[in-house]
């Protein structure tokens, strides 16, 4: 892919991520293209359907989550509890969980489609190493990757600005409450 085409693709994904978080998964594709500084035809060249855009976004964010997991596993021997907490915080910061919920609400058929189910199964299985280590360290009970991801989504769902202004550390508090809640 040409470098300018790659830059356009990355800009579209970045803008889509922001606008979906702000406006939901029903955001106009034209708005995404305009905010990214490209035409709608460029968006459709990269992502022929809304589902293609959603899938690329989910794959990008899940890759970030897996990278956070890899970093945590590298630090595991220095302190499992600190590595686990750092992983959960970094994973939450990808906003993957919130994006997945937004997409599933907007397009339930997409969320259960064969190509998404296949990608999901592959990605979920890749979380097994940290779940095994966390279970062995007594940090989690019998929890699978899907429950972990959905739990993080529930704990870190975007809140109205008013709430975030009144309780600026609420997300961190909710993450800590979630981490305590999944202990055996």
N, C-alpha and C positions, 0 to 999 in steps of 0.2 A: 504494500500500500504506500502510495506517495506520502511524503511527510506532511504536506498541506491537508491531504485527505485524512490522515491520522489525527492531525490537530483538530480538524472539524469534528471528527468522531468523538474525540475526547471532550471537546467543548459541548457537544450535544449531550453527552452522558452527564457531564458536570451540571449543566443547566437543568436537565431533566430531573436529576437527583434533588436539586434545590427546589424546583417548582412543584414536584410531586410531594415533597415534604411540606411545602407551604400551602398548596392548593388541592392536594389529593391527586390520585392517579387519573382522574378525568380531565386534567389540565389539557388545554389545546396544544396540539402538536405544532401549530403555527406559532403559538407563543413561545414554545421551546426553541424552535428554529430562529425566530426573531431575536430572542434573548442571547442565543449563541452566536448571532451575527452571520447566519447563513440563511439561504432560501429554503423553503419547504421541500423543494426537489432534492436538495442535498440531504436533508433529513431522511427522505424516503429512499435515497440511494443507499444510505447506510443501514436504515431500518425500514424495510418495506411495509411492515405493519406495526401497530402499537405494541403487539405482543413481542415482536423482535426487539423493540426498544426496551420493554420491560425485562425480557430475558437477559439482554446484554447488561442492563443495569444491575440485576440481581447477581449475575455472574461476577461482575466487577466488584461488587460489595462483598460477596462471599469470598472472593480471593483476598480481599483486605482482612476479612475475619480469619481466614486460614493463616495469613501472614502473622496476625496477632497471636494466634495459637502457636505457631512455630517459635515466635519470640519468647512466649511464656514457657514453652518446653525447654528452650535453651537455658532459661533462668531457674527451672524447676528445682534443681539440686541445691541451689542457694537458699531456697525457702518456698515450699509448695504453696503455702497460703498467700504469700505476697504475689507469687507468679499467677495464681488462679485469679486473685482480685484484679490484677493488672490486665489479664486476659479479658475478663468480663467487662471491665471499663473500656478497653480498646475495642472490643467487639461491639459494645453498645454505641460507641462513637462512629461506627460505620453506618449506623442507622439502617442496617439491612432489615432488621426485624420490623421496624416501622414501615419501611417501604414495602415489604412483603404483605403486611396487613393491608396497606392502602391499595395495592394492586389486587389482592384477593377480594377486597370489598368492591372494587370497580369492575373486575372481570373474573368472576368465579370460575368460568370455563377455562380461562387461561391458566389459572392456578392449578387446575386438575388435568391439564392437557398432557398428552403422552411425552412430548419433548421436555416439558417442565418437570414432570414426574421423574423422568430419567435423569435429568440434571440434578434435581433435588436429591435423589437417592445417592448419586455419586458424591455430591458435596456433603451430605449428612454423614456418610460413612467416613469421610476424611476427618471428622471431628472425634472419632473414636479414641485416638491416642491420648488426647487430653482428658477425655471423660474417664478412661481407664485409670490414668494417673491420679486424677482428682478423687475417684472412688477409693483407690488404694490408700490415699492420704487421709481419708475420712472427711473430705470436703463436700462430698455430695452423696446422696442416697442413690436409689435406683432411678436414674434419670437418663433419658436418651437425648440425642442431639436436637430432635424436633422440639421436645419439651423445653430444652434449654433455650433455644432460639425464640420460641413463642413466649416463654417467660420473660426473657430480656425485652421483647417487644412490649409486653404489658407493662413492665416496670419503667420503660424509657419512652413511652409514647409521647409525642409532642403535646405540650400543655399550652393553654392560652397564655399569652404574654403577661397578663395580669398576675397569674399564679407564679410565673417565673420571676417576676419583679418582687413579689411579696416573699417568696421563699427561694432565693437564688441557688441554694445548694440542694434543692429537692431531688434532682435526678441522682446525685451522688448518694443521698440518703436512701432513696428507693433501691438503688443498686446494692448498697450494703444490706438493706433489709431482705432483698431477694437472695443474696449470697447466704445470709444466715438462714433463710427459710428453706433452702434446698439441702441443708446439711442433714445427715441421717439422725 
